[in-house]
Amino acid sequence: MHLSVEHVIAAPADALFALTLDVQRFPQLFTGCGPVPGLRCIEHNSPPGIGATRRVESMDGACMIETITFLDPPRRHAYRLSGLRPPLAWLARVGHANWTFSEEATGTRVRWTYDWEPASVFTRPLAWLLLKVFMRTAMTRCLRAMAQSARPVGEAA
């Protein structure tokens, strides 16, 4: 089950890349949608690097683990999201996220994809519908929030 969103943001790639790994700022940007809860907090279990983990707590109290699977600042990072709790766990076992950042004339194109492993062949149709509607909307909202909070291209830090 593949989801993809992208947005061109008027900010440099390095700033946007850093924002997606910022445990203080990023949770405020992912507010969720419907049954997909927003984020309460993120904690590093180890410094960012391949194999490093982060504890992600959602607004409904669920605690998940992100394991970094690819890290190439400021172009790309990817992670595996595990430890899902119902209702998401009824739909998917694990999610594989991928962020890419490519600079353009007007800013940086940010592309965020998720590939979800369905929990069951029986729940796959419902999972696809709910993830496509609610998770994709939550991801789109997050990119818009990033665009509002990021510093514009050429602006000093």
C-alpha positions as CSV (number, residue, x, y, z in Angstrom):
1,M,0.0,0.0,0.0
2,H,1.9,3.0,-1.3
3,L,1.2,6.6,-0.3
4,S,3.0,9.6,-1.7
5,V,2.8,13.4,-1.2
6,E,5.1,16.2,-2.3
7,H,5.3,19.9,-2.0
8,V,7.8,22.6,-3.1
9,I,8.8,24.7,-0.1
10,A,10.6,28.0,-0.3
11,A,13.4,26.9,1.9
12,P,16.8,25.3,1.5
13,A,17.0,21.5,1.5
14,D,19.4,21.3,4.5
15,A,16.9,23.3,6.7
16,L,14.0,21.1,5.6
17,F,16.0,17.9,6.1
18,A,17.0,19.0,9.6
19,L,13.3,19.9,10.4
20,T,12.2,16.4,9.6
21,L,14.7,15.0,12.2
22,D,14.0,17.7,14.8
23,V,12.5,16.0,17.8
24,Q,11.3,19.3,19.2
25,R,9.7,20.9,16.2
26,F,8.5,18.0,14.0
27,P,5.8,16.6,16.4
28,Q,4.0,20.0,16.2
29,L,3.9,19.7,12.4
30,F,2.3,16.3,12.2
31,T,-1.2,16.9,13.6
32,G,-2.9,13.8,12.2
33,C,-6.3,13.4,10.5
34,G,-9.3,11.4,11.7
35,P,-8.2,8.0,13.1
36,V,-4.5,8.9,12.4
37,P,-3.4,10.7,15.5
38,G,-1.0,13.6,15.7
39,L,2.4,13.3,17.4
40,R,2.9,14.2,21.1
41,C,6.7,13.8,21.2
42,I,9.7,12.1,19.6
43,E,12.8,11.0,21.5
44,H,16.2,9.9,20.1
45,N,17.3,6.5,21.5
46,S,20.6,7.1,19.8
47,P,22.1,9.8,17.5
48,P,20.8,9.9,13.9
49,G,22.5,7.3,11.7
50,I,21.6,4.1,9.9
51,G,20.2,1.7,12.4
52,A,19.5,4.4,15.0
53,T,16.0,4.5,16.6
54,R,13.6,7.1,17.8
55,R,10.6,6.6,20.1
56,V,7.5,8.2,18.6
57,E,4.5,8.9,20.9
58,S,1.2,9.8,19.3
59,M,-1.5,11.9,20.8
60,D,-3.5,8.8,21.6
61,G,-0.6,7.5,23.8
62,A,0.7,4.9,21.4
63,C,4.5,4.5,21.4
64,M,6.1,3.4,18.1
65,I,9.7,3.0,17.0
66,E,11.3,4.5,14.0
67,T,14.5,2.8,12.8
68,I,16.6,4.8,10.3
69,T,17.3,2.7,7.2
70,F,18.9,5.3,5.0
71,L,20.5,8.7,5.8
72,D,22.1,11.0,3.2
73,P,21.9,14.6,4.5
74,P,20.4,16.8,3.0
75,R,19.0,14.7,0.2
76,R,17.3,11.7,1.7
77,H,16.4,9.8,4.8
78,A,14.2,6.7,5.3
79,Y,12.9,4.8,8.3
80,R,10.9,1.8,9.3
81,L,7.9,2.5,11.6
82,S,7.0,-0.4,13.9
83,G,5.2,-1.1,17.1
84,L,1.9,0.1,15.8
85,R,-1.1,0.0,18.0
86,P,-4.8,-0.4,17.1
87,P,-6.5,1.0,15.2
88,L,-3.5,1.3,12.9
89,A,-2.2,-2.1,13.9
90,W,-5.4,-3.7,12.6
91,L,-4.6,-2.2,9.2
92,A,-0.8,-2.4,8.9
93,R,2.0,-4.3,10.5
94,V,4.8,-1.8,9.6
95,G,5.4,1.3,7.5
96,H,8.4,2.2,5.4
97,A,8.8,5.9,5.0
98,N,11.1,7.7,2.6
99,W,11.8,11.5,2.5
100,T,13.6,13.1,-0.5
101,F,14.7,16.7,-0.9
102,S,15.7,18.2,-4.3
103,E,16.4,21.8,-4.7
104,E,14.6,23.8,-7.5
105,A,14.6,27.4,-8.6
106,T,11.7,28.3,-6.2
107,G,12.8,26.2,-3.2
108,T,13.0,22.5,-2.4
109,R,10.8,19.8,-3.6
110,V,10.0,17.6,-0.6
111,R,8.6,14.1,-1.4
112,W,7.4,11.9,1.4
113,T,6.3,8.3,0.7
114,Y,5.0,5.5,2.9
115,D,4.8,1.8,1.9
116,W,2.6,0.0,4.4
117,E,2.6,-3.8,4.9
118,P,-1.0,-4.8,5.4
119,A,-1.8,-6.6,8.7
120,S,-4.0,-9.2,6.8
121,V,-5.2,-9.9,3.3
122,F,-8.7,-9.6,4.7
123,T,-8.2,-6.0,6.0
124,R,-6.2,-4.8,3.0
125,P,-9.1,-3.1,1.2
126,L,-10.2,-1.2,4.3
127,A,-6.6,-0.4,5.2
128,W,-5.9,1.0,1.7
129,L,-9.0,3.2,1.9
130,L,-8.4,4.5,5.4
131,L,-4.7,5.1,4.8
132,K,-5.3,6.7,1.5
133,V,-7.8,9.1,2.9
134,F,-6.6,9.8,6.4
135,M,-2.8,9.1,6.4
136,R,-2.3,10.8,3.1
137,T,-4.3,13.9,4.3
138,A,-2.2,13.9,7.5
139,M,1.0,13.8,5.4
140,T,-0.2,16.6,3.2
141,R,-1.1,18.8,6.2
142,C,2.4,18.1,7.6
143,L,4.1,19.3,4.5
144,R,2.0,22.4,4.5
145,A,2.9,23.1,8.1
146,M,6.6,22.6,7.2
147,A,6.2,25.2,4.5
148,Q,4.8,27.7,7.0
149,S,7.4,27.0,9.6
150,A,10.5,26.8,7.4
151,R,12.8,29.7,6.8
152,P,12.7,31.1,3.2
153,V,15.5,30.5,0.7
154,G,18.1,33.2,1.2
155,E,16.9,34.2,4.7
156,A,19.6,34.1,7.4
157,A,19.2,31.7,10.3
